[in-house]
Amino acid sequence: MRSSTAVDLVEAPAERSARSRRTRSDFLASRRDLLDAVGRLLARNGRRFSLVDLAAEAGVSTATAYRHFTDVHDALDVYYLQLIDVLVTDIRALSTGDDHLGNFEVVCEVWVRSVARWGRAAVHVRSAQGYLARLRGQDDLVSRLHEVLAPVLVGLAETGVLPPQEAEYAVLLWASVFDERVIVDLLDTLGWSVEQVAQKLTASALRMLGYTGWSPLRSSFPPAPGVPAHSPAAPQMPTVAAPTVAAPAGPLSGPARLGRPPRTTGVVTSSVHGRAGLPPIAGLPPIGVDPRIRHRPSGGPARRSH
């Protein structure tokens, strides 16, 4: 038996380290392949597949699939958690400014654009528990989502855009309106564009939360008859015109709306849209920012890898 030399003792740790890096790299690569395969199988077959089917779809051995996941439910949980992880990271990367309503609009559109990519698969991965029950139960996925959405809604209430309300309830309403199944249904059944879905759901969420003065910056629906194309009218769906009712004579009066400043647009909101990588807004001055999402400086939350 050959005795170890000084050279062997020095090189052995380096060789082990290299093998460890290769093993780790192979593990992560096979995990990505498996999670991509989960998305394809969900979109194609729903939840009706086994780990054997998953391994075949991913092009890896069944043993490799079992090294990553104990069963199909485990694979589904990891898949959905990965999707929300990426989305939460993107929302965290949006720089907040003084235009809280503009920030809200951008977050809503980022969410809809993300769901448009993976929502058809994710609709098959649903929990039987309600949002608040999972939040109180410290569900990892719901907790992370709540951490990024609550400040956006609280900011609207603190600045008087929305009436005072409980943060948990506000996020619950938002999550109900922007449910993945709702978004996919509007995209696939009604044939709406991503912009139309985001615009309509944003208006609906704001009305449910107590704000009725919102109008979109970029109208995605055809203008109503008699309304110029450049007018910032609220989104209109093509419907049969209702009978015209004559307005009562004399000025209309009602209680003044206090504590709700008017919507601010312009450079601030334009900057928010630019940082989110959204299309330019017609009528607003150009902005010299990187069209990609700008992540926070070092020290911010890093993307978690699976």
C-alpha positions in Angstrom: 0.0 0.0 0.0 1.4 3.4 -1.1 2.0 5.8 1.7 0.7 9.4 1.4 3.3 12.0 0.4 3.2 15.7 1.2 2.1 16.3 -2.4 -0.8 13.9 -2.0 -1.9 15.6 1.2 -1.9 19.0 -0.5 -3.7 17.9 -3.7 -6.3 15.7 -2.1 -8.5 18.5 -0.6 -8.4 20.4 -3.9 -9.5 17.3 -5.8 -12.3 16.7 -3.4 -13.4 20.3 -3.7 -13.5 20.1 -7.5 -15.5 16.9 -7.3 -17.9 18.5 -4.8 -18.4 21.5 -7.1 -19.2 19.2 -10.1 -21.6 17.2 -8.0 -23.4 20.3 -6.8 -23.5 21.7 -10.3 -25.0 18.4 -11.7 -27.5 18.4 -8.8 -28.7 21.9 -9.6 -28.9 21.2 -13.3 -31.0 18.1 -12.8 -33.2 20.0 -10.4 -33.9 22.7 -12.9 -34.7 20.1 -15.6 -37.1 18.4 -13.2 -38.9 21.6 -12.2 -39.2 22.7 -15.9 -40.7 19.3 -16.6 -43.2 19.8 -13.7 -44.4 22.9 -15.4 -44.9 21.2 -18.8 -46.7 18.2 -17.3 -49.0 20.4 -15.2 -49.9 22.5 -18.2 -50.5 19.4 -20.3 -52.0 16.8 -17.9 -52.8 18.6 -14.6 -51.6 16.7 -11.5 -52.0 13.3 -13.2 -48.4 12.2 -13.4 -46.0 10.2 -11.3 -42.3 10.7 -10.5 -41.5 8.1 -13.2 -43.4 10.3 -15.7 -41.6 13.3 -14.4 -38.2 11.7 -14.8 -39.0 10.7 -18.3 -40.2 14.2 -19.2 -37.0 15.7 -17.7 -34.7 13.2 -19.4 -33.2 12.0 -16.1 -33.3 8.6 -14.3 -36.1 7.7 -11.9 -33.5 7.4 -9.2 -32.5 11.0 -9.8 -36.1 12.2 -9.5 -36.4 10.4 -6.2 -33.2 12.0 -4.9 -34.8 15.4 -5.4 -38.5 14.7 -4.4 -40.2 12.2 -2.1 -43.3 12.2 -4.2 -45.3 14.2 -6.7 -46.8 16.5 -4.0 -43.3 17.4 -2.9 -42.3 18.3 -6.5 -45.4 20.4 -6.9 -44.8 22.3 -3.7 -41.2 23.1 -4.7 -42.3 24.1 -8.2 -44.8 26.6 -6.9 -42.5 27.9 -4.2 -39.9 28.6 -6.9 -42.3 30.6 -9.0 -43.4 32.8 -6.1 -39.7 33.1 -5.0 -38.8 34.7 -8.4 -41.9 36.9 -8.4 -41.3 38.1 -4.9 -37.7 38.9 -5.8 -38.9 40.9 -8.8 -41.4 42.9 -6.7 -38.8 43.6 -4.0 -36.5 44.9 -6.7 -38.9 47.7 -7.7 -37.7 50.9 -6.1 -40.4 52.6 -4.2 -41.1 56.3 -4.6 -43.6 58.9 -3.5 -46.2 57.9 -6.1 -47.8 55.1 -4.1 -50.6 54.7 -6.6 -48.1 54.3 -9.4 -46.2 51.7 -7.4 -49.4 49.8 -6.9 -50.2 49.8 -10.6 -46.7 48.6 -11.5 -46.8 45.7 -8.9 -50.2 44.7 -10.3 -48.9 44.6 -13.9 -45.7 42.7 -12.9 -47.9 40.1 -11.2 -50.2 39.6 -14.2 -47.3 39.4 -16.6 -45.6 36.8 -14.4 -48.8 34.7 -14.1 -49.4 34.9 -17.8 -46.1 32.9 -18.2 -46.7 30.2 -15.6 -50.3 30.5 -14.4 -51.7 27.7 -16.6 -49.5 25.2 -14.8 -49.8 26.8 -11.3 -53.6 26.7 -11.3 -53.3 23.0 -10.7 -51.3 23.6 -7.5 -53.7 25.0 -5.0 -54.0 24.7 -1.3 -57.3 23.7 0.4 -56.6 26.3 3.1 -57.6 29.9 2.9 -55.0 32.7 2.5 -55.4 34.0 6.1 -55.2 30.5 7.6 -52.0 29.9 5.8 -50.6 33.3 6.8 -51.4 32.6 10.5 -50.0 29.2 10.1 -46.7 30.8 8.9 -46.9 29.1 5.5 -43.5 30.0 3.9 -45.0 30.9 0.5 -47.9 33.0 1.7 -45.7 34.8 4.3 -43.2 35.9 1.7 -45.9 37.1 -0.6 -47.6 39.0 2.2 -44.3 40.7 3.2 -44.0 42.4 -0.2 -47.6 43.2 -0.8 -48.6 44.6 2.6 -46.2 47.6 2.4 -47.6 48.6 -1.0 -51.2 48.6 0.3 -50.3 50.1 3.7 -48.6 53.0 1.8 -51.8 53.8 0.0 -53.7 53.9 3.2 -51.1 56.0 5.1 -51.1 58.6 2.3 -54.9 58.9 2.3 -55.3 57.3 -1.1 -57.3 54.4 0.5 -59.3 54.6 3.7 -57.7 53.1 6.8 -58.0 49.3 6.8 -56.4 46.2 8.2 -53.4 45.1 6.2 -54.3 41.4 6.3 -57.7 42.1 5.0 -56.4 44.4 2.2 -53.9 41.8 1.0 -56.6 39.1 1.1 -58.8 41.2 -1.1 -55.9 41.9 -3.5 -55.0 38.2 -3.6 -58.6 37.3 -4.3 -58.8 39.7 -7.3 -55.5 38.7 -8.7 -56.0 34.9 -8.3 -54.0 33.0 -10.9 -57.2 31.2 -12.1 -59.0 34.5 -12.7 -56.0 35.8 -14.7 -55.8 32.7 -16.8 -59.5 32.7 -17.4 -59.5 36.2 -18.7 -56.5 35.6 -20.9 -57.7 32.3 -22.4 -61.5 32.5 -22.3 -62.1 36.2 -23.1 -58.9 36.6 -25.1 -57.9 39.7 -23.2 -54.3 41.0 -23.5 -52.0 41.0 -20.4 -52.4 44.8 -20.4 -56.2 44.6 -20.4 -56.2 42.0 -17.6 -53.8 44.1 -15.5 -55.8 47.3 -16.1 -59.2 45.8 -15.3 -58.1 43.9 -12.2 -56.2 47.0 -10.9 -59.3 49.1 -11.2 -61.5 46.4 -9.5 -59.0 45.9 -6.6 -58.9 49.7 -6.0 -62.7 49.9 -6.0 -62.9 47.0 -3.5 -60.4 48.7 -1.3 -62.3 52.0 -1.3 -60.8 54.1 -4.1 -62.9 55.0 -7.1 -60.9 57.8 -8.7 -58.3 55.7 -10.6 -57.9 55.9 -14.3 -55.2 54.0 -16.2 -52.2 55.7 -17.5 -52.2 53.6 -20.7 -55.7 52.6 -21.8 -55.6 49.1 -23.1 -59.3 48.9 -24.1 -60.8 50.5 -27.2 -62.2 54.0 -26.3 -65.9 54.2 -25.7 -68.0 55.8 -28.4 -67.5 59.5 -28.5 -64.4 59.4 -26.3 -61.1 60.5 -28.0 -58.5 57.8 -28.2 -56.1 59.9 -26.1 -58.5 60.5 -23.3 -57.6 58.7 -20.0 -61.0 57.2 -19.7 -61.5 54.1 -17.5 -61.3 50.8 -19.4 -64.4 50.0 -21.3 -65.5 46.5 -22.5 -67.5 46.4 -25.7 -71.1 46.1 -24.5 -74.6 46.9 -25.8 -75.3 50.5 -25.1 -77.7 51.1 -22.3 -80.6 53.5 -22.6 -79.6 57.1 -22.0 -81.1 58.6 -18.8 -81.4 62.3 -18.6 -79.5 64.0 -15.8 -81.5 65.9 -13.2 -81.6 69.6 -13.6 -79.3 71.7 -11.4 -75.9 71.1 -10.0 -75.1 67.8 -8.2 -73.7 68.0 -4.7 -72.4 65.4 -2.4 -70.1 65.0 0.6 -66.6 66.2 0.0 -63.9 63.5 -0.2 -61.4 64.4 2.4 -57.8 63.2 2.9 -57.5 61.7 -0.6 -54.9 63.6 -2.7 -55.4 63.6 -6.4 -53.5 61.0 -8.5 -50.0 62.2 -9.3 -48.5 61.2 -12.7 -45.6 62.3 -14.7 -41.9 61.8 -14.1 -42.3 59.9 -10.9 -44.8 57.3 -12.2 -42.9 57.2 -15.5 -39.7 56.3 -13.6 -41.5 53.6 -11.7 -42.7 52.0 -15.0 -39.3 52.3 -16.5 -37.6 50.5 -13.6 -40.2 47.7 -13.8 -39.4 47.1 -17.4 -42.9 48.0 -18.6 -43.7 49.6 -22.0 -43.3 53.4 -22.2 -46.3 55.5 -21.3 -47.6 57.6 -24.1 -47.7 61.3 -23.3 -45.1 61.2 -20.5 -41.5 62.5 -20.9 -38.9 59.9 -21.9 -36.8 58.5 -19.0 -33.1 57.6 -19.3 -33.2 54.4 -17.2 -32.2 50.8 -17.9 -35.4 49.2 -19.2 -34.7 46.1 -17.1 -35.8 45.8 -13.5 -33.2 47.5 -11.3 -32.4 45.5 -8.3 -31.5 47.0 -5.0 -27.9 47.7 -4.0 -25.9 45.0 -2.2 -27.4 44.0 1.0 -30.9 43.5 -0.4 -32.6 40.1 -0.4 -31.0 37.6 -2.7 -32.9 35.2 -4.9 -33.3 31.9 -3.2 -32.3 28.9 -5.3 -33.7 25.4 -5.0 
